[in-house]
Amino acid sequence: MLPGPVIEANTGDTIIVHVNNHLPEGQGIHWHGLRQNGTALMDGVPGITQCSIPPGGSFTYNFTVSHQSGTFWWHSHYSNSMADGIWGPLIVHSANESLQRGRDYDEDRIVFITDWMHDNSEVIVAALISPEGYRGSTVPPQGDAILINGRGQTNCTATGSSSCFYPPPPEIQVPVDRRVRLRMISASSHAMYRVSIDNHSMEIVETDGTAVYGPTIHEMSISSGERYSAIINTTEGKEGDAFWLRTSVALACMSQGSTQVGLAVLRYTGNGNITTAEPRTEAWTDLARHDTPCVGLDEMYALSPREPLNASKTALQSRVLNSKLGTFVDVYGTSFEGYGFNNVTYQNQINDPLLSIVQRGGSCNHSLITNATFPDIGAGNIIINNLDAQIGHPYHIHGNEFQVIARGFGALTLDDLSNIDFILDNPLRKDTIWMQGGSWLVLRIITDNPGVWACHCHIGWHLAKGKMAVVVVQPKAIEDIQWSESWTNLCANTDPNAFGPARRSFP
């Protein structure tokens, strides 16, 4: 089943998910975008918030969704099995949310977009960190295909398989003459995508669980881990009419690749019979070109939260994370090309979770992972400098919703903060954000949720090469966390000094 099952809940509900691991490798499930207030041990990251669910084992995730609503998703956080299809939608409703069904839109549909490789992720990860690389290159690959809601097309001649066939494109059925909210989720392991629908403008109304006032546009960009909701009016034809939904790879942020377009059918429904004819519609004439720079939608347009929340005028603490490609040496003495924060590439002691280390009164090993620690409750700044001039990255921070209060090009230091004109009046709130190469961001968080929270690039192949840090919030309060027996049992009979697959654990 791809995508995996939809989880729907209301704000204030307790979600209980029993995971049985029938795979020959460990597992952990992350609930992308949910803050896990008071339940840091349920965040689902092997080596950071838990030990892996072993092959043949099981674990029950149990947490309450408090004060959040909107579009989220769940996915594997072990190795890169997310890229192998372990992901699905998670939708949270609220009677008090700014976007109300029946008032602001009539129906909603989920549109899951991802890249797909013909090889298993572990094969790719092992090759990428080897001198030989994957398919002759240490540069992360473009996907072999684009999947929309789990289906797509590929070049059969490239597979060399006589059994390869071209399936029909996936279809998204929507009622005619209605306002339909499309909840778009990117589970990509690499590409930024650009999405358009022939003949239909899209009004952007949500990103990462934050309802926004946004533009009405013909094409939107979305990077790995991001979610955007767009409302379309299904008034461009009659019952049975069909239109192409086009998803193209943003080639300007791929170091190598070729033009690739994924297609789905948007079909109007009603009370009669539905045809199966493919669309004959044409693409908008103002879509991005293959060399159009890769810029996040939130940077291209003003997105204003519908529920206003001003940022505090000052921050108690500020921390800097410098992100850069470089040459590193792993714990085995092997040199490899990878990514790091503050000159440290993540190496995962997968059976001794960082959350447990801090709970025991210890601290993160600075030689294995960079940490940004906020000991006190209050406002904090996270400065991210993307020092890779030609490489863009989508960054995701677990356990936090951040406000985007400043951005620019170059690199920012703590001394520069006094000269920055911050956006404090209702800044955009997100949990995943695209950064252009050679740019910086200042993200404002409220350090009221004790935990050890992953902060990483959501391009899976970059993370396989170590692009992970952690944000440690209130370490003294973490010492009061009580472990359940089932959580503790995950670490039983394991080697606490062992390192996880491909040096780390995947988002």
C-alpha positions in Angstrom: 0.0 0.0 0.0 1.6 3.2 -1.2 1.1 5.7 0.3 0.5 4.1 3.7 -2.8 4.5 5.5 -4.2 8.0 6.3 -4.3 8.9 10.0 -6.9 11.4 10.8 -7.4 13.0 14.2 -8.9 16.1 15.9 -6.9 18.5 18.0 -6.7 17.1 21.6 -7.0 13.5 20.4 -4.6 10.8 21.6 -3.1 8.9 18.7 -2.1 5.3 19.3 -0.2 3.4 16.6 1.0 -0.1 17.1 4.0 -0.8 14.8 4.9 -4.4 14.0 8.2 -4.6 12.2 8.2 -7.5 9.7 11.3 -6.1 7.9 14.8 -7.6 8.2 16.1 -4.3 9.6 15.2 -1.9 12.4 12.6 0.7 12.2 11.3 3.9 13.8 8.3 6.1 12.7 8.5 9.9 12.9 5.3 12.1 13.0 6.5 14.9 10.8 5.5 18.3 12.0 3.8 17.3 15.3 5.5 18.9 18.2 5.2 16.0 20.6 4.6 18.3 23.6 5.7 16.4 26.7 6.2 13.2 24.7 9.8 13.6 23.3 10.4 9.9 23.5 7.6 9.3 20.9 9.3 11.4 18.1 10.5 8.2 16.4 14.2 8.8 15.6 16.5 5.8 16.3 19.7 7.0 18.0 18.1 10.3 19.1 14.8 9.6 20.8 14.6 5.8 20.9 16.3 2.6 20.0 15.2 0.9 16.8 12.2 -1.4 16.7 14.1 -4.6 15.9 13.2 -7.1 13.1 10.2 -9.1 14.4 9.7 -6.6 17.2 6.9 -4.1 17.9 6.4 -0.8 19.6 3.3 1.3 20.4 3.5 5.1 19.8 1.1 7.0 22.1 0.9 10.8 22.0 -1.6 13.6 22.2 -2.0 16.2 19.4 -2.2 19.5 21.3 -2.8 22.9 19.8 -2.1 21.9 16.2 -4.2 21.3 13.1 -3.5 21.0 9.4 -1.5 18.8 7.1 1.2 16.5 8.5 2.7 13.1 7.6 4.4 10.1 9.0 7.5 8.3 7.7 10.3 5.9 8.6 13.3 7.4 10.3 15.5 4.4 10.0 18.2 4.1 7.3 16.5 5.5 4.2 13.6 3.2 4.1 11.4 6.4 3.8 12.7 6.4 0.2 11.5 2.8 -0.1 7.9 3.8 0.5 7.3 3.8 4.3 5.3 7.0 4.6 1.7 8.2 4.7 -0.5 11.3 5.5 -1.5 12.5 8.9 -4.4 15.1 8.9 -5.4 16.9 12.1 -8.8 18.7 12.2 -10.0 21.3 14.6 -13.4 23.0 15.2 -11.4 26.2 15.7 -9.0 26.1 12.8 -8.9 29.0 10.4 -9.7 27.0 7.4 -13.2 25.4 7.8 -14.7 22.8 5.5 -18.0 24.1 4.2 -17.1 27.7 4.7 -13.6 28.1 3.0 -13.7 24.9 0.9 -16.1 22.1 0.1 -13.9 19.0 0.0 -10.2 18.1 0.3 -7.9 15.7 -1.5 -4.4 14.5 -0.6 -1.7 14.8 -3.2 1.5 12.9 -2.2 4.6 13.6 -4.4 7.9 11.7 -4.2 10.8 10.5 -6.3 11.4 6.8 -6.8 14.5 4.8 -7.3 14.8 1.4 -8.9 17.4 0.3 -6.3 16.8 -0.2 -2.6 17.8 2.8 -0.5 20.4 0.8 1.4 22.2 -0.1 -1.8 22.2 3.6 -2.8 23.4 4.8 0.6 26.2 2.3 0.8 27.4 3.4 -2.7 27.2 7.1 -2.1 29.6 7.0 0.9 32.0 4.7 -1.0 34.8 6.1 -3.3 33.1 4.5 -6.3 29.8 6.3 -5.7 26.4 5.3 -7.0 26.1 4.8 -10.7 29.7 6.1 -10.9 29.1 9.3 -8.9 29.2 10.4 -5.3 26.6 13.1 -6.1 23.1 12.1 -5.0 21.0 10.9 -7.8 17.9 12.2 -9.5 14.9 9.8 -9.0 14.2 7.3 -11.7 10.6 8.3 -11.6 8.1 10.7 -10.0 5.2 9.1 -8.1 2.0 10.9 -7.4 -0.1 9.2 -4.7 2.1 6.1 -5.1 1.9 5.7 -8.9 4.0 7.0 -11.8 5.7 6.2 -15.1 9.3 5.5 -15.9 11.4 4.9 -19.0 11.0 1.1 -19.5 13.9 0.9 -22.0 16.3 2.1 -19.3 15.4 -0.8 -17.0 16.4 -3.5 -19.4 13.4 -5.6 -18.2 11.0 -7.3 -20.6 8.3 -7.3 -17.9 8.3 -3.5 -17.6 5.0 -1.8 -18.6 3.5 1.6 -18.6 0.6 1.9 -16.1 -2.1 4.5 -16.6 -1.4 7.8 -14.8 -2.8 8.2 -11.3 -6.2 9.9 -11.1 -7.5 12.4 -8.6 -11.3 12.7 -8.8 -12.9 16.0 -7.6 -16.6 17.1 -7.7 -17.5 19.6 -10.4 -18.3 23.2 -9.4 -16.7 23.1 -6.0 -13.9 24.6 -4.0 -11.4 21.7 -3.5 -8.5 21.9 -1.1 -5.5 19.9 -2.3 -3.2 18.9 0.6 0.2 18.5 -1.1 2.9 16.6 0.7 6.5 16.0 -0.6 8.1 12.8 0.5 11.0 13.4 -1.9 14.4 12.1 -1.1 16.0 14.7 -3.3 14.2 16.9 -5.8 12.4 20.1 -5.3 9.2 19.9 -7.4 7.1 22.4 -9.2 3.4 21.6 -9.4 0.7 23.0 -11.7 -2.7 22.0 -12.9 -3.8 22.9 -16.5 -6.5 25.6 -16.6 -6.6 25.9 -12.8 -5.2 28.6 -10.6 -4.2 27.6 -7.1 -4.8 29.7 -4.0 -2.1 28.9 -1.3 -3.9 28.6 2.1 -1.6 26.5 4.3 2.0 25.5 4.8 3.3 23.0 7.4 0.1 23.2 9.6 -0.1 27.0 9.5 -3.1 28.4 7.7 -2.0 31.4 5.6 -3.2 34.1 3.4 -1.2 33.5 0.2 -1.1 34.2 -3.5 -3.2 32.7 -6.3 -0.7 31.2 -8.8 -0.3 28.9 -11.7 2.6 26.9 -10.3 4.0 26.2 -6.8 7.3 24.8 -5.6 7.6 22.2 -2.8 10.7 20.6 -1.3 11.1 17.5 0.7 9.2 17.4 3.9 7.1 20.5 3.1 3.3 20.6 2.9 1.2 23.2 1.1 -2.6 23.3 0.7 -4.0 25.0 -2.4 -7.7 25.6 -3.1 -8.8 25.3 -6.7 -12.2 26.0 -8.2 -13.5 23.1 -10.3 -15.4 25.4 -12.7 -13.3 24.9 -15.8 -15.5 22.3 -17.5 -18.3 19.8 -17.0 -18.7 16.4 -15.4 -16.2 13.9 -16.8 -13.7 16.6 -18.1 -10.1 15.9 -17.2 -7.0 18.0 -16.8 -3.3 17.3 -16.3 -1.7 17.8 -12.9 2.0 18.3 -13.8 4.9 17.7 -11.4 8.4 18.6 -12.7 11.8 18.4 -11.2 13.4 21.8 -10.5 16.6 21.0 -12.4 18.5 24.2 -11.3 19.1 22.7 -7.9 20.2 19.3 -9.1 23.9 19.0 -9.8 23.0 16.6 -12.5 19.8 15.4 -14.1 17.4 15.6 -17.0 14.0 17.0 -17.6 11.4 14.8 -15.7 7.7 15.4 -15.5 5.2 13.3 -13.5 1.6 13.4 -14.6 -1.7 12.7 -12.8 -5.2 13.2 -14.1 -7.5 15.6 -12.3 -11.0 14.5 -13.3 -14.4 16.2 -12.6 -17.1 14.0 -11.2 -20.8 14.3 -10.7 -23.9 12.1 -10.7 -23.3 10.3 -14.0 -20.8 8.0 -15.6 -17.2 9.0 -15.5 -15.0 8.6 -18.6 -11.5 7.3 -18.5 -10.2 9.4 -21.4 -6.9 11.1 -20.8 -6.8 14.9 -20.8 -6.0 17.0 -23.9 -5.2 20.1 -22.0 -2.1 22.3 -22.4 0.2 23.5 -19.7 0.2 27.1 -18.6 2.5 29.2 -20.7 4.2 31.0 -17.7 5.7 27.9 -15.9 9.2 27.9 -14.7 12.0 27.0 -17.1 14.6 24.3 -16.5 17.1 26.9 -15.5 14.8 28.9 -13.2 16.5 29.3 -9.8 15.3 27.0 -7.0 13.5 29.3 -4.6 11.0 28.2 -1.9 7.4 29.3 -2.2 7.6 31.1 1.1 10.5 33.2 -0.2 8.9 33.9 -3.5 5.6 35.2 -2.0 4.3 36.7 1.2 2.5 34.1 3.3 0.8 35.6 6.3 -0.6 33.4 9.0 -4.3 33.6 9.4 -4.0 33.3 13.2 -1.7 36.2 14.1 1.3 35.5 16.5 4.0 38.1 16.9 7.5 37.2 17.6 9.1 38.3 20.9 11.2 41.5 20.6 14.3 39.8 22.0 15.7 36.3 22.4 17.3 34.8 25.5 19.8 32.8 23.5 21.0 32.4 19.9 22.9 29.5 18.3 24.6 29.2 15.0 24.6 26.1 12.7 27.0 26.3 9.7 26.1 23.7 7.1 28.7 22.7 4.5 29.8 19.9 2.2 33.3 18.7 3.0 35.7 15.8 3.6 35.2 14.0 6.9 36.7 11.0 8.7 34.3 8.5 10.3 34.8 6.5 13.5 36.5 3.7 11.6 39.2 6.1 10.2 37.7 6.2 6.7 37.7 9.5 4.8 34.6 10.3 2.8 32.8 13.2 1.2 29.8 14.2 3.3 27.9 17.0 4.9 28.1 18.5 8.4 27.1 21.2 10.8 29.9 23.2 12.3 32.5 20.9 10.7 31.0 17.8 12.3 29.2 15.0 10.3 26.6 13.0 12.2 27.6 9.5 13.3 24.8 7.6 15.0 25.3 5.5 18.1 21.9 4.0 17.4 21.5 1.9 20.5 22.3 4.7 23.0 19.8 7.5 22.2 20.9 11.0 22.8 17.6 11.7 24.7 18.6 8.9 27.1 22.1 10.2 27.5 20.8 13.7 28.4 18.2 12.2 30.7 21.0 10.5 32.6 22.7 13.8 33.1 25.1 13.5 30.2 25.6 15.6 27.1 25.9 15.0 23.4 29.3 13.9 22.1 30.5 16.9 20.0 32.7 14.7 17.8 29.7 12.7 16.7 27.0 15.4 16.3 26.7 19.1 16.6 24.1 20.4 19.1 22.4 23.7 19.7 21.5 23.7 23.4 18.9 26.1 25.0 19.0 25.6 28.7 16.3 28.0 29.7 12.6 28.5 28.7 11.9 31.5 26.4 12.6 32.8 22.9 15.6 31.4 21.1 17.2 32.1 17.7 18.6 29.4 15.5 20.9 30.8 12.8 21.5 28.5 9.8 24.2 29.4 7.4 24.1 27.3 4.2 27.7 27.7 3.2 27.3 25.5 0.1 27.1 28.3 -2.5 25.6 26.2 -5.3 23.5 23.7 -3.3 20.1 24.3 -1.8 18.8 22.4 1.2 15.4 21.9 2.9 15.8 22.0 6.7 13.4 20.4 9.1 13.4 20.9 12.9 11.6 18.3 15.1 9.6 19.2 18.1 9.3 22.9 17.2 7.3 25.3 15.1 9.7 28.1 14.1 9.0 31.7 13.0 11.0 32.9 10.0 12.2 36.3 11.2 15.1 37.1 8.8 16.9 35.7 5.8 19.5 36.8 3.4 22.6 35.9 1.4 26.1 35.3 2.7 26.8 34.1 6.3 25.6 35.5 9.6 27.4 35.6 12.9 26.1 36.2 16.4 27.7 39.7 16.3 25.6 40.5 13.2 22.3 40.0 14.9 22.2 43.5 16.3 22.2 44.9 12.8 19.4 42.7 11.4 15.9 44.1 10.8 13.8 41.2 12.1 10.2 40.5 11.0 8.4 40.4 14.3 4.9 41.3 13.2 3.2 37.9 12.6 6.1 36.2 10.8 5.5 32.9 8.9 5.5 29.7 11.0 6.8 26.5 9.5 8.7 23.3 10.5 10.5 22.7 7.1 12.0 25.4 5.0 14.0 25.5 1.7 17.3 27.5 1.8 19.0 28.7 -1.4 22.7 28.0 -1.7 24.9 30.6 0.0 22.1 32.0 2.2 21.2 32.4 5.8 18.1 32.1 8.0 17.2 33.3 11.5 14.5 31.0 13.0 12.8 32.0 16.2 11.6 29.1 18.5 10.0 29.1 21.9 12.0 26.7 24.1 9.1 25.3 26.1 9.2 21.7 24.9 12.0 19.8 26.6 13.7 17.3 24.4 16.5 16.4 22.0 15.2 17.4 18.7 16.7 16.4 15.3 17.6 19.3 13.0 18.5 18.1 9.5 18.4 18.5 5.8 15.5 16.5 4.5 17.2 15.5 1.3 17.6 11.9 2.3 20.9 11.3 0.4 22.5 14.4 2.0 21.4 13.1 5.4 23.0 9.8 4.6 26.2 11.7 4.4 25.8 13.2 7.9 23.7 16.3 7.5 22.2 16.2 11.0 22.4 18.2 14.2 20.2 18.3 17.3 18.5 21.1 19.2 18.6 20.3 22.9 15.9 22.1 24.9 16.0 22.4 28.7 18.4 19.6 29.5 17.6 19.8 33.2 13.9 19.2 32.5 14.8 16.2 30.3 16.3 14.5 33.4 12.7 14.3 34.8 11.4 12.3 31.8 10.2 8.8 32.8 10.7 5.9 30.4 8.0 3.3 29.8 9.0 -0.3 30.0 8.2 -0.8 26.3 10.6 2.1 25.4 13.4 0.7 27.6 12.9 -2.8 26.1 13.8 -1.5 22.7 17.4 -1.0 23.9 17.7 -4.4 25.8 20.4 -6.7 24.6 21.9 -4.2 22.2 25.5 -2.8 21.9 25.4 0.8 23.1 28.7 1.5 21.2 27.4 0.3 17.8 26.9 2.7 15.0 23.8 2.7 12.9 23.5 1.9 9.2 25.4 4.3 6.9 26.8 6.1 9.9 23.4 7.5 10.9 19.6 7.1 10.9 17.5 8.5 8.2 14.5 10.9 8.2 
